[in-house]
Amino acid sequence: MKQIGFDKKFSLLAQEAHLAKNTLLSGFDLLLKANFFQDKDGYFYSAFFHISIGMERILKLAVVTHYMLTNNYQTPTIKQLKKDFGHDIRTLYTESLKLLPIYLHPNAATPSRTQNDEALIDFFTEYGVGSRYFNLNEVCEAKQERSPLDKWLEVENDIYEEYTSHQIRERSALNLIYRIDRKGIRNDFTPHLDEHDHPMTVFDCLYRQYVVQKSTPLIIWRLIEILQPIHFLLESMAHKTHDEETQHKEMVIPHYEDFFYFLRADKQSIKRRKKWLDIFNS
């Protein structure tokens, strides 16, 4: 029986896969904790940071692995990676999708995405490229740009409206008004301002919190749907190299499917799930 060894690159790629996996899962957990007006705004920024890093790294795994498989297991240089991709998630995603017909099926179609899916990709692309420093940049050199939280609120509202019927949205708003009334709370103005710097009422604040709570599982579902083709791509890449590596007596490409199987989750289980890292990292 042949003894299969492990090339040093195998360990490095496996560690990168662990990092991509954990940052994505941590990002999902942080996003589920985030909300407005509860001293939980910081969770948004932490979630954006983790998810943008996780997306960038899983996509770079795809393009780097493809480069290795088409260049006799040689790797691109750091300079090449920075020049071609940098932290640009949109470009990395586009290039990764181009690889689907090569490794999955010659007629593999690019997965369809909605306008709001594109907005999610654009949001994390922008955050990864520069918006993660928005607060300090704005303090040091005010440009009156929209904050990541304002942009995220727009994404959340759009996704909530796309996947929640008008009847449910209307009934939920009415139930919230009734609940405020039953508790004897006056719908006065609060110290909080909306994204247009207008004072918010008690109802405005509570309804925003409600929309965040309901839209977050939907957003995680859409992110998983966006990244699911990359999971299948990496899985196919790993399988494609198995026979070659057996002949060379050294494994170079890890079994990526062991890392990113959570990207197979279906909509209903995603909407119910309250924790990700503890479950998929046990």
N, C-alpha and C positions, 0 to 999 in steps of 0.2 A: 504493500500500500504506500502511495506517495505521501510524504510529509509536506504539508503546505505551510510555508512560513508567512510572515507578515512584513511587508515593506514599511519603512518609517512613514511614508506618506499615508498608509492605511490608518495609522494611529492619529495622525494630524487631521485627516478628513473626518474620522469618527468623532474626534473632539469638537470639530467645527459643527458637525451634525447635532451633537449634544447641545452645543451652545444655541444653535438656531432653534432647536426644539424647545429648550427651556425658556428662552426669551419670548417666544410666541405664547407658550402656555402661561408664563408669568404675566404677560401683557393682557391676556384674556381675563385672568383673575383680577388684575388691577382695574381693568375697565369695568368689571362687574361691581367693584367697590366704589367707583367714582360717582359723584353727583354734585349738584350745586347747592350752595347755602347750608352746607352741613360740615364745613371744614374738611371737605373731601375733594376739593378742586385739585389738590396735588396729585391725587390718584390718576387724574386725566393725563397729566404731563408724564407721569411714570409709565402709564400704559402706552402712550404715544411713543415714548422712547424705546420701550421693550419691543413693541410690535414692529416699529420701523426697522429696528436692528434685526429682528427675527426674519422679517420679509427679505431684507437685503441679503442676509447670510444664506438662507435657503436657496435664493435665486443665484447667488454667486457659486454655491455648490454645484448647481446645474451647469452653469457656463464653464466653470473650471474643469469639472469632470468631462464635459464634452471635449474641451480642448485637449485634455490628457488622452482621451480615447482616440482622437484623430491625430495625435502627435507622438505616438509610441510612448505614452505615459509621461511625456515631458509636461511640465506645468508652465503656464504663462508667467511672466515676470510681474512683480508688484507694480512696476511702471505701466505695464500694459493694462492691468486691472484698473488702475487709477485713471489712465487716459481714456479707456473705452467706457468705463461705467461709473467710477467714483462711488457716490452713495445714491445714484439715480435708480430708484426702484422701478419707475416706469420703463426705462430703457432695458433694465435687466429682465423685467417681466416679458417685454416684447421679444427680446432675443431668446428667452427660454421657451416661449410658445412656438417659435420657429423650429425648435428641435423636436417637437412632438411627432411630426411625420417621419423623422429619421429613426426614432427609437420605439415608437408605438405602432404606427401603421402608416403606410405611404399616403393613405387618404384621410388620415386623422384630421378632423376639423378643429379649428380654434374654438374653444368653448365660448358660447354667447355670453355677453355681459350687458347689464342694464346701464343706464346713464348714471345711476347711483353707485354701481360697482366702479365705474370709471372715476367717479368723484372720490371714492375711498382710496383708490390707487393714487390719484393725484394728491390727496391729502397727505398720505404717508410718504410719498415722494418728496413733497415740499417740506414736510417736517424733517425728514432725514437729511435733506440738502442744507436747510438753513433755519427753519422755523423753531427748532429746538432751543435756539438762543434768543428767541423773540423778546422775552421780558427784559433781559439785560441789554440787548441791542436797543430796545425802545427807550430804556432809561438813559442810556449813554448818548443816543442820537435819535431823538424822536422823529419818526417818519409818518406817524398817524396811520400805520397799517393795521389791518384787522388782526386780532389776536388769534392764535390757534384754537382757543376755546370758542370764540365766536364762529369760526369756520366749522368747528366740530359740531356745534349746536345746529347749524344749518344742515349738515350731513345727517345728524340724528333725526331732525324733524322730517326731512325728505324720505328717509328710509321708513320711519314710523308711518308716514302717510301712504307710502307705496304698498306696504304689507299689512295695513290695518284698515278695515272697511270704514267708510264714512259713518255708518250707523254705530259702530263700536266706539269710534272717536267721539262722536256726539254724546252717546250715552255715558261714556267715562267722564267727560267734562261736566255733564249734569250731575252725575253721582258725586263728583268732587265738590260741586257747589252745595249740594244737599248736605254733605258731610260737614262742611265748614259751618253751615247754618245750624245743624243739630248741636254742634259743639259751642255754639254761641260766639263764634269768632267773627269779628267785623272784618269786612273785606277792604281794609284801609290800605293806603300806600305804605310801602316798606322802604328801608334805606337802600335797597338794591336797585340797580339800573339795568335795563335791558341792553342789547347790543347797539341800540340807537341812542343810548344815554337817557332814555325815558324812565321815570319812576315805575316800579313794578308793584302791583297789588299783591295781597296775600294769595289770592287765587292764581295770579301769574306765576308766582314762585312755586307753589305746590304743583301746578300743572306742568311746569318745566321739569320738576323732579320726577313726576309720573311718566312723562314722555321719555326721559333718559332711562328710567327703570325698564320700560317696555321695549325701547329700541335697542338697548345694548345687546341682548341675546340675538336679535335679528342681525345686528352688525357683525357679531362673531360668526354667525351662520354664513353671511355673505363673504367674510374674509376667508373662511374655510373653503367655500365654493371657489373663490378666486385662486386659492393656492392648491386645491386638490389636483389639478392637472400636473403641477410640479411634483407632487408626491408620486404620481404614476410615472412621470418622466424619470425621476431618480431611481425608482424601483426597476424600471426597464433597463436603465443604464447599468445598474448593478448586476442584473441577470445576464445582460449581454456579455459582460466581462468574465463571468464565472469560469467558462471553459478555457478561455485564454489564460487566466491566472492559474488554473490548475496545471496547464502545460508549462507555465513559467515557474511553478513551484512557489510563487509568492503572491499573496493577496495584496492588492493596492487599493481597490475600490470597496468600501464597506457595503454591507447590506442596508441600504438607506431605508428600506421599508420597515426596518426594526425601529426607526426613530420617528417617522412621521405618520404612523397609522392613525393618529387622532384626526388627520385630515380626511378620513373616510366617514366621519360622523354625519348622521342625517339630521335634518332640520329639527324634528321633534325632540330628539335627545339633546341637541345643542340648546334649544330653548329651555329645557328643564335643568340643565347642568348649572350648578352653582360654584363648582370648583373644577379646575383643570390640571394644575401642576401636581397636586397630591395624587390624583387618580392616574395620570398618564406618565408619572415619573416614579412610580412605586416599584 
